[in-house]
Amino acid sequence: MKKISVALALALGAAALFGQDIALVKAPSKLGIDVLDAIRARAAARAFVKGDAPIADLSAVVWAADGLKGTPDAMSSASKAGGTFPVSGDVNYVNLYVLTAKGVYRYDPAGNVLKQVDSKDERGSVTPENIATAAFMLLFTCDTAKLPSFVKGNAAMGQAMGMATASYGGENAALVAAGLKLSSIVMFNIVPAATAQAAKLSKTESPLFIMQVGYTK
């Protein structure tokens, strides 16, 4: 009986530790909107109607921003990561975090799950321009340890490559958001040290930019 109680306590402890992760659903095969119409519908906003995004909408935007599509981007040795945007080399050096009123999450593309790294609303720590009514905030970072070898040692080139690559993900996210009737705004006014602490970034990871996403009606 005692052994059962100990096992149950351990199981409950594990559930408490990992129970706040968010399992995302598979992105839809179609949104019912043409890409050109999505470009026309895309809208930047600094004011949103407060409300959480349904898991389906959140899943679609996150997958577009940094997910896996299952096929390589090229037949050459470059861009075999198979993500929703091309990278230089075989490894994706862009990481994605999602921040909401319920915490901070690191996106795991392979498992299509948001891993909670903090249970507090840290959006106000990340930027002085936090929009509290946004449904969620996306944070794009670059892991310099995963950059191609020809970039290492050149910090300026590495920063430029990370920013340019992550911009593909930001564009994907904005277009999918528009197709879901979500508005978004990209911001570069972030506090690096506070952001690193809030998202538990590694020593080789640097924040690039954020995107605040929400409904305007």
N, C-alpha and C positions, 0 to 999 in steps of 0.2 A: 504493500500500500504506500509505504514511504517512497519507494522508487518511482511509483506512478505519479505521486505528488510532485517530486522533483522534476520529472520529465515534463509534466504539465506546466510547471512554473517556467522551465526553460523555453517551452514552446510559446507560452504567452509573452515571455520577454522578447523572443525573436519577432513575434508578430507586432509588438509595440515598437520595436526598433525599425522594422522595415514596412510597417503597415501604412505609412504615409506616401509611399511611392505611388505614382499614377501610371497604370497600364493604359497605353493609348490604343486606339482602334485603327484598323487599316484605313489608309486614305482612300477616298472614293476613286473609281476609275475615271469618272467624269464629273464636272461641276455643273454642266448645263449652260455654260457660258463660253463664248469664243474668246480666244486669247486677246484679240484686238478689242473686243468689248470689255474685257477685264482691264486692259490698259486705260480705256476711256473711263471706266467706273472707278479706277483707283483714286482715292482721295486722302489727302493728309488732313489730320484734325488734331486739335489741342484740347478739345472738350468732348467727353463721351457720356453716354447714358450708362450709369453704373449698373453692372451686371456681370456675372460670370459667363464665360463662353462654354457652350455645351461641349462635352468631350469629343464629339465628332468634329466640330469646328476647330478646336484646339489641336486635335490630332492631325488634321489636314494641313494646317499652317505650319506646325512644327516639322512634319515630314517634308514639306516643300522646302523649308529653311535649311535642313541638314540631314535629311533621311537617306535611305538606301533604295535605289530603284532596281537593283538586282542585276544590272548589266554594266560592263565596263564602258568607259567613255571613248576609248580608242583602241585600235588594234596594236598600236605601238607600245613601247615600254612605259609611256606616260599615261597618266589618268586612268589607272585601272581600279581606282577606289570604288567605283560603281555607285557613287552618290548622286543626289539630285542636282549637283553642279560639278563642273570639272575642277580638278586640282592638278598641280604640277608634281608628278611623281605618283607612287603607288599608295601613299598614306595621306589621309585627310588630316590636315593640321588645324582645321577650324572646328571649334567646339561651340555648342549651343546650350544656353541656360534659359530657363523659363522662371520668371518671378511673378508671383501673385500675392494676394492678400494672405494666403495660407502658407507661404514659404518660398524657398528657393530650390530649384530642381535642375539637375544636370541631365541633358538628354542622352540616352544610350541608343544610338541608331540601330545597332544589331538586335537589341531586344525590343525596340520601339516602346521604351518606357522612360518616364521621368523619374530619376532617382533624387529623392529629397536630400539636400545637404544642409538645410536650415529650416526651422519651422516658423520663423518670424517673417513679417512683411518688411523686406529690406529695400524696397524700391526707392524710398526716400533717402536711403544712404548712398545708393548708386548714383543718383543724379539730383541736383537741386531743382530740376524741372519735372519732377515726378507728377504724373497725372493720376490722382488717386482713383478716379472713376474708370480708368482703363481696365479692360478685362484681364490683360496680362502684358508682361514686358518680356521681350526677347533680348538676350545679351549674347553677342558674338565675341568669341575670343580666339586668339591664335596661340598654339603651342609651338614655340620656336624650336623645341627639341625634335619636332617631326617635320620641319621644313627640309626641302631637298638639300643635298650636300653642297651644291654650288652657291647656296645662299648663306650658309652658316659662316659667321664671322663678319657679315655685312648687315648690321642691325637695320640700317635704313632700307635696304632692299628687302629684308625679311618683313619689316613692318608694311612696306608697300605691297608685297605679295600677299600677306595675310589680309590686308584691307581689301585688295582687289578681289581676292577669291571669296571672302565672306560677303562681298557685295552681291555676288550671284545669288547667295542664299537669301539675302535681304530682299532682292527683287522677286525671287520666287515666292517668298512669304507675302509680300505686298500684293502680288497678283492673285494668289489664292485667297487672301483675305478679302480682296475686292469682290471676288466671285462669291464669297459667303456673306456679302453685305457688311463687311467689317472695314473700318477705316484704320489708318496707321500713320505713324510719324517716326522717322529716323532721327536720332539725336546723337551727337558726339560729345555733349557736355556731361561727362561722367567723372566721378571721383575715383581714380585708379586704385588707391590704397584701400578705400572703403569697399570698392567693388570686389577686389581680390579677397578681402576678408569675408564679405557677405556670401560670395559664391564658392569659397574655399578653393581658390585657384591654386594650381601648382606653381612652383618657383619659375618654371619655364613658360608659364601661360600669361599672356597679357590681354587686357580687355580692348576691344576695337570700337564697337558702337552698340547702341541699344535701339530697339524699335518698340514703341508703345502701341498697343492694338486694342481696339474697342468698338462698340456700337454707337452710332450717332443718332439712332432712332429705333 
